[in-house]
Amino acid sequence: MALKKNVLIAALAAAALGVSACSGTAETPQTQAPASSPATAEETGAGGSESPATETSAEATPTEEESATAEPSEEESTPEGSSGELPWDEGPVDTEAFLDLYRPVQESITTMKMTTSTSVPGSETVTYVDSTDPANPRTYTVLEAAGKKVESVTEGTTAYTRTDGGAWQEQQIPDSAEGTKPTLDAETLRGLVESIELVDKAERKFTVVLDLGALVPSAAPGAEGIATTWWLDDQLRLVKQEMTIMEATVITEYSDFNQPVDIPQVP
């Protein structure tokens, strides 16, 4: 039970930070909670998941001449004010300076895919996030475990969950629910980050220490911060995050930025 609780807390933190990539300044429900809530986790146990079928058209590989003259697409363009280069040397980084550079890049993302796995074998979930409408952010999470498929959809502050293709069960996400509404806009994120260090400039690898108490209100008072590892891509987008809480190691990978997502229709 202790390990399962640690897995949930760690996954909660990873998902919360991931949603911030699409949230801008909007309130965004946390995406892991519905699919891996205590009730669901107890019912299904740990298990792997498969990404929901999402068709994407294959793109032809450009010729060398085309590559030399091609302009980056809107989705691939680095946001204005970000060159993709890190202005710091390896070592401690000023938190305010980091967030000032990181925020506009992340806020340019409206959709993405999150793949989260833990050190518990087979405990992978896939979440699609769509914040195209900031007033009504939507997510779709799939967890397959113990021979069952659990799906959850969130729309604004409403969550829908079903098992093995059954009827959708609706519930409201209470304001007080732990981690379900991590409004990780710039100001909130500033309140979560305790310190930042650039570990490897070539890999754009950082150690970011988060305030566990601020992120997970039920954490024991005075709990030490969570040391997380972040990797950014050449556009300074968060593409991978790793964290460990006691026995539980959580790895979250972020991809398919600003690509169409397929979220099931719910009642």
C-alpha positions in Angstrom: 0.0 0.0 0.0 2.8 2.4 0.8 4.4 1.8 -2.5 1.1 2.3 -4.4 0.5 5.6 -2.6 4.0 6.7 -3.5 3.4 5.8 -7.1 0.2 7.8 -7.2 1.8 10.8 -5.6 4.8 10.7 -8.0 2.6 10.2 -11.0 0.4 13.1 -9.8 3.4 15.4 -9.7 4.5 14.3 -13.2 1.1 14.7 -14.7 0.6 18.1 -13.0 3.7 19.5 -14.5 2.9 18.0 -17.9 -0.5 19.7 -18.0 1.2 23.0 -17.3 2.7 22.7 -20.8 -0.8 23.2 -22.2 -2.5 25.2 -19.5 -1.2 28.7 -20.1 -3.1 30.6 -17.4 -6.2 28.4 -17.5 -7.2 26.1 -14.7 -6.6 22.6 -15.9 -7.7 19.4 -14.2 -4.9 17.1 -13.3 -4.9 14.3 -15.9 -3.7 11.3 -13.9 -6.2 11.3 -11.1 -9.3 10.0 -12.8 -7.5 7.0 -14.5 -5.4 6.1 -11.5 -7.5 7.3 -8.6 -7.2 5.2 -5.4 -10.5 3.3 -6.3 -9.4 2.6 -9.8 -5.9 1.5 -8.8 -7.3 -0.8 -6.2 -9.7 -2.3 -8.7 -7.3 -2.8 -11.5 -3.8 -3.1 -9.9 -0.7 -2.1 -11.8 -0.6 -2.8 -15.5 0.5 -1.6 -18.8 -1.5 0.4 -21.3 -1.7 0.9 -25.0 -1.9 4.2 -26.7 -5.4 4.9 -28.1 -5.5 4.5 -31.8 -4.7 7.8 -33.4 -4.2 8.0 -37.1 -1.6 10.3 -38.4 -0.7 10.8 -42.0 2.8 9.8 -43.1 4.9 12.7 -44.3 7.2 12.2 -47.2 10.8 12.7 -46.4 11.9 16.0 -48.0 14.7 16.1 -50.5 18.0 17.7 -49.6 17.1 20.8 -51.7 13.7 21.1 -50.1 15.2 20.7 -46.6 17.6 23.6 -47.2 14.8 26.0 -48.2 11.9 24.7 -46.1 10.4 27.1 -43.5 9.5 25.6 -40.1 5.7 25.1 -39.7 3.7 27.0 -37.2 3.7 24.0 -34.9 7.5 23.6 -35.2 8.5 27.2 -34.9 10.3 28.3 -31.8 8.2 31.0 -30.0 9.3 34.6 -30.4 11.9 35.5 -27.9 13.3 31.9 -27.7 16.4 31.1 -29.7 16.7 27.5 -28.5 20.0 28.2 -26.9 20.5 28.1 -23.2 21.9 31.4 -21.8 23.5 29.7 -18.7 26.5 27.7 -17.9 26.3 24.4 -16.1 25.5 24.9 -12.4 22.8 26.7 -10.4 20.3 28.7 -12.5 18.2 31.6 -11.4 14.6 30.4 -11.0 13.0 33.6 -12.3 15.3 33.7 -15.4 14.5 30.1 -16.2 10.8 30.5 -15.9 10.8 33.7 -17.9 12.4 31.7 -20.8 10.5 28.5 -20.2 7.0 29.9 -19.9 6.3 31.4 -23.3 7.6 28.2 -25.0 5.3 26.0 -23.0 2.3 28.3 -23.4 2.6 28.0 -27.1 1.6 24.3 -26.8 -2.1 23.6 -27.1 -2.1 19.8 -27.5 0.3 17.0 -26.6 0.7 13.4 -25.7 2.0 12.3 -22.3 3.3 8.7 -21.7 4.0 8.0 -18.0 5.5 4.8 -16.7 6.8 3.9 -13.2 9.2 1.5 -11.7 6.3 -0.8 -10.9 6.2 -3.2 -13.9 3.5 -2.6 -16.5 2.3 0.6 -14.9 2.1 2.8 -18.1 -0.6 5.3 -18.9 -1.1 7.5 -21.9 -2.8 10.8 -21.7 -3.8 13.2 -24.5 -4.2 16.8 -23.6 -6.2 19.4 -25.5 -6.2 23.0 -24.3 -7.2 24.6 -27.6 -10.1 26.1 -25.7 -8.5 27.5 -22.5 -11.9 27.8 -20.8 -12.6 24.1 -21.3 -9.4 22.0 -21.3 -9.9 18.3 -22.1 -7.8 15.2 -21.5 -8.1 11.5 -22.4 -6.2 8.9 -20.3 -6.0 5.2 -21.0 -4.8 2.6 -18.4 -4.7 -1.1 -19.1 -4.1 -3.3 -16.1 -5.0 -6.8 -14.9 -6.9 -7.5 -18.1 -9.0 -4.4 -17.8 -9.0 -1.2 -19.8 -9.8 1.9 -17.9 -10.5 5.2 -19.8 -11.1 8.6 -18.4 -12.0 11.9 -20.0 -11.9 15.3 -18.3 -13.7 18.3 -19.6 -13.2 21.4 -17.5 -14.0 20.3 -14.0 -16.0 17.2 -14.9 -14.5 13.7 -15.1 -15.9 10.7 -17.0 -14.6 7.2 -16.4 -15.4 3.8 -17.9 -14.1 0.3 -17.7 -13.9 -2.1 -20.6 -16.0 0.0 -22.9 -18.9 0.2 -20.4 -21.1 3.2 -19.6 -19.3 6.5 -18.7 -19.6 7.4 -15.1 -19.6 11.1 -14.4 -18.2 12.9 -11.4 -17.3 16.5 -10.6 -13.7 17.3 -9.7 -13.9 19.1 -6.3 -11.9 22.2 -5.8 -10.3 20.6 -2.8 -9.4 17.4 -4.6 -5.7 16.7 -4.2 -3.8 17.7 -7.4 -6.8 17.8 -9.6 -6.7 21.5 -10.4 -3.0 22.4 -10.5 -3.3 25.9 -12.0 0.3 25.8 -13.1 0.5 29.2 -14.7 3.7 31.2 -14.3 2.9 32.4 -10.8 1.9 29.0 -9.5 5.0 27.3 -11.0 7.2 29.9 -9.3 5.6 28.8 -6.0 6.5 25.2 -6.7 10.1 25.4 -7.8 12.7 25.5 -5.0 15.8 25.4 -7.1 17.1 24.7 -10.6 20.5 23.5 -11.8 21.7 23.0 -15.3 23.4 19.5 -15.2 24.4 19.1 -18.9 24.1 22.0 -21.3 24.5 19.9 -24.5 21.6 17.6 -23.4 19.6 20.5 -22.0 19.3 18.5 -18.8 18.2 20.2 -15.6 17.7 19.2 -12.0 14.5 20.9 -10.7 13.6 20.6 -7.1 9.9 21.0 -6.4 8.1 21.8 -3.1 6.3 18.6 -2.4 4.0 20.3 0.2 2.9 22.9 -2.3 2.3 20.3 -5.0 0.6 17.6 -2.9 -1.2 19.2 0.1 -1.5 15.8 1.9 2.2 15.4 2.0 3.7 15.3 5.5 4.6 18.7 6.9 8.2 19.6 6.3 8.7 17.0 3.6 11.8 17.4 1.6 11.5 18.7 -1.9 11.2 16.4 -4.9 14.3 16.4 -7.1 13.1 16.0 -10.7 15.2 15.7 -13.8 14.0 17.7 -16.9 15.1 17.4 -20.5 14.3 20.1 -23.0 14.4 19.9 -26.7 16.0 22.4 -29.1 12.8 24.5 -28.9 13.1 24.5 -25.1 10.0 22.4 -24.7 9.9 19.9 -21.8 10.1 16.5 -23.5 11.1 14.2 -20.6 10.8 14.3 -16.9 12.0 11.8 -14.3 11.4 11.8 -10.5 11.7 9.3 -7.6 9.7 9.3 -4.4 11.0 6.6 -2.1 10.6 3.3 -4.1 8.6 4.8 -7.0 10.4 6.2 -10.0 8.2 8.0 -12.5 9.2 8.8 -16.1 7.0 11.0 -18.2 7.7 11.7 -21.9 5.9 14.5 -23.8 5.4 14.4 -27.5 3.1 15.2 -30.5 3.1 18.9 -29.7 0.3 20.8 -31.4 -0.8 17.7 -33.3 -4.5 16.7 -33.5 -5.8 14.6 -30.6 -8.7 12.2 -30.6 -10.7 12.5 -27.4 -13.9 10.3 -27.1 -17.3 12.0 -27.0 -18.8 11.7 -23.6 -22.4 12.3 -22.4 
